[in-house]
Amino acid sequence: MKKIILAIALMLSLTACGGDKKAEEKKDEPAKQTEVENKEVKDKSDEKVKEEKEDKADKASEEKSETFEIVLPSGLFSEGANVEEEISNAKANKVVTDGKLNEDGSVTYTVTKDQQTSLLESVKSAMNGFFNAIIKDDSNSIKKIEVTDDLSEFKLFVDEAKFDEKELDSAYELHLTSSLYNAILNKPESKTMIKVLNNETGDLIKEVSSDDLNKTE
């Protein structure tokens, strides 16, 4: 922006100082000079715009390459899982930049913004596959599932006449999915709420919170 302002100021000063004398010598010279000066300003303006675009591109590239840490609690890993191997595979496949197993069983991953976004998308994709399988299974009462964008609240719309509380066995899996998603978001303290509602009336039948689920672990 400063280069553009300076270029315009310089053009105006040259025109103001030399315009009258040039008019006495040649009547058509001021028009030609103005055309040249305007072209010079436009060229400098175009150059500045190009520089600004390049600066933005460089900044965006730097932001993408910046890394930060996310911590996945030990409870998110299957019992008996080879966590060290999982970390090694994640690094080898460039799912994360780095990773280490902590003494408390949690895992600290180092990721870029792109890697974090990819992980979040993977969690949602797997969750949607899980939902589709549940809804297509005619043996259960669940007809529809709604979830908030941050996966903190799940609404299960059911055929109340068929509903069996044993179907809430999947609630813990939903809780773990939410915990994983929010750990990747660096929101480890996020709570989960699962509500069961009548598919016809919308009336609440039952609700289960992450606190309830943690008590039954």
C-alpha positions in Angstrom: 0.0 0.0 0.0 2.8 2.5 0.9 4.5 1.9 -2.5 1.2 2.7 -4.3 0.7 5.9 -2.3 4.3 7.0 -2.9 3.9 6.4 -6.7 0.7 8.5 -6.9 2.3 11.3 -4.8 5.4 11.3 -7.1 3.3 11.4 -10.2 1.3 14.3 -8.9 4.4 16.2 -7.9 6.0 15.7 -11.3 2.9 16.8 -13.1 2.5 19.9 -10.9 6.1 21.0 -11.4 6.5 20.4 -15.1 3.0 20.6 -16.5 2.9 24.4 -17.4 6.3 24.5 -19.1 5.5 21.4 -21.2 2.3 23.0 -22.3 4.1 26.0 -23.8 6.4 23.7 -25.8 4.0 21.1 -27.1 0.2 21.0 -26.6 -0.1 17.2 -27.0 2.8 16.3 -24.7 0.9 16.5 -21.4 -1.6 13.8 -22.6 1.3 11.5 -23.6 3.1 12.1 -20.4 0.0 11.4 -18.3 -0.5 8.1 -20.2 3.1 7.1 -19.4 2.7 8.1 -15.8 -0.6 6.3 -15.4 1.0 3.2 -16.9 3.8 3.4 -14.4 1.4 3.8 -11.5 -0.7 0.8 -12.8 2.5 -1.3 -13.2 3.5 -0.5 -9.7 0.0 -1.1 -8.4 -0.1 -4.5 -10.1 3.3 -5.3 -8.7 2.1 -4.4 -5.2 -1.0 -6.6 -5.6 1.2 -9.5 -6.7 3.5 -8.9 -3.7 0.5 -8.9 -1.3 -0.8 -12.2 -2.8 2.6 -13.8 -2.4 2.8 -12.6 1.2 -0.6 -14.1 1.9 0.4 -17.4 0.3 3.6 -17.5 2.3 1.8 -16.8 5.5 -0.8 -19.5 4.8 2.0 -21.9 4.0 3.7 -21.1 7.3 0.5 -21.6 9.2 -0.1 -25.0 7.6 3.4 -26.1 8.5 3.2 -24.9 12.1 2.7 -27.8 14.6 1.0 -28.2 17.9 0.3 -31.0 20.4 -2.9 -32.9 21.1 -3.3 -35.4 23.9 -5.4 -38.5 23.6 -6.3 -40.0 27.0 -5.5 -43.6 27.7 -9.2 -44.5 27.8 -9.4 -44.0 24.0 -7.1 -46.9 23.3 -8.3 -50.5 23.3 -7.3 -52.7 26.2 -4.1 -54.6 25.3 -3.5 -52.5 22.2 0.1 -52.0 21.1 0.1 -48.2 21.4 3.7 -47.8 20.5 3.0 -49.6 17.2 0.0 -47.4 16.6 2.1 -44.3 17.1 4.8 -45.6 14.8 2.2 -46.4 12.1 0.6 -43.0 12.4 4.0 -41.3 11.9 5.0 -43.6 9.0 1.7 -42.8 7.2 2.1 -39.1 8.0 -1.2 -39.0 9.8 0.8 -37.1 12.5 4.2 -35.4 12.6 5.3 -37.0 15.8 4.0 -38.9 18.8 5.0 -40.3 22.2 3.5 -42.6 24.8 3.2 -40.9 28.2 3.6 -42.6 31.6 -0.1 -42.4 32.4 -0.9 -44.2 29.1 -2.1 -41.2 27.2 -0.5 -40.3 23.9 0.8 -36.9 22.8 0.7 -36.3 19.1 2.3 -33.5 17.3 0.3 -32.4 14.3 -0.1 -29.7 11.7 -3.4 -27.9 11.1 -4.0 -30.0 7.9 -3.3 -33.2 9.9 -5.7 -32.1 12.6 -8.4 -31.4 10.0 -7.9 -34.8 8.4 -8.1 -36.6 11.7 -11.4 -34.8 12.6 -12.8 -35.6 9.2 -11.8 -39.3 9.6 -13.6 -39.5 13.0 -16.8 -38.0 11.6 -16.7 -40.3 8.5 -16.3 -43.4 10.8 -19.1 -42.1 13.0 -21.5 -41.6 10.0 -20.7 -45.2 8.9 -21.6 -46.4 12.4 -24.9 -44.4 12.4 -25.9 -45.7 9.0 -25.3 -49.3 10.1 -27.5 -48.8 13.2 -30.4 -47.1 11.3 -30.4 -49.9 8.6 -30.6 -52.6 11.3 -34.3 -53.3 11.6 -33.8 -55.3 14.8 -33.3 -52.0 16.8 -35.7 -49.2 17.4 -33.5 -46.3 16.3 -34.9 -44.5 13.2 -32.8 -41.3 13.1 -29.7 -39.8 14.7 -28.8 -36.2 15.1 -25.5 -34.8 16.4 -24.1 -31.4 17.1 -21.1 -30.2 15.0 -18.7 -30.7 17.9 -20.1 -34.2 18.7 -21.0 -33.1 22.2 -24.7 -34.1 22.0 -26.4 -37.0 20.3 -30.1 -37.4 19.7 -31.4 -40.9 19.1 -35.0 -40.9 17.7 -36.6 -44.2 18.3 -39.8 -46.2 17.9 -40.8 -46.1 21.6 -42.8 -49.2 21.4 -39.8 -51.2 20.3 -37.2 -49.3 22.4 -35.0 -51.5 24.7 -32.6 -49.9 27.0 -30.0 -52.5 26.0 -29.7 -50.5 22.8 -27.9 -47.9 24.9 -24.9 -50.2 25.0 -23.8 -48.2 22.0 -23.9 -45.0 24.1 -20.4 -45.6 25.4 -19.1 -45.9 21.9 -20.7 -42.5 21.1 -19.1 -41.1 24.2 -15.7 -42.4 23.2 -16.2 -41.0 19.7 -17.0 -37.6 21.1 -14.1 -37.7 23.5 -11.7 -38.6 20.7 -13.1 -35.8 18.5 -12.8 -33.2 21.2 -9.3 -34.4 22.3 -8.2 -33.8 18.7 -9.8 -30.3 18.9 -7.8 -29.8 22.2 -11.0 -29.7 24.2 -10.4 -32.6 26.5 -12.9 -31.4 29.2 -15.8 -31.5 26.8 -18.9 -33.4 28.1 -21.2 -35.7 26.1 -24.9 -35.9 26.3 -27.0 -38.6 24.7 -30.8 -38.2 24.5 -33.3 -40.8 23.4 -36.5 -39.3 22.0 -39.8 -40.5 20.6 -39.5 -40.4 16.8 -43.1 -39.4 16.4 -43.6 -36.8 19.2 -40.1 -35.7 20.0 -40.7 -36.4 23.7 -37.6 -37.2 25.8 -37.5 -40.9 26.9 -34.1 -41.0 28.5 -30.8 -39.2 28.6 -27.3 -40.3 29.5 -24.4 -38.0 30.2 -20.7 -38.7 30.0 -20.6 -38.5 33.8 -23.1 -41.4 34.0 -21.0 -43.4 31.5 -17.8 -42.8 33.3 -19.3 -44.1 36.5 -20.0 -47.5 34.8 -16.5 -48.0 33.3 
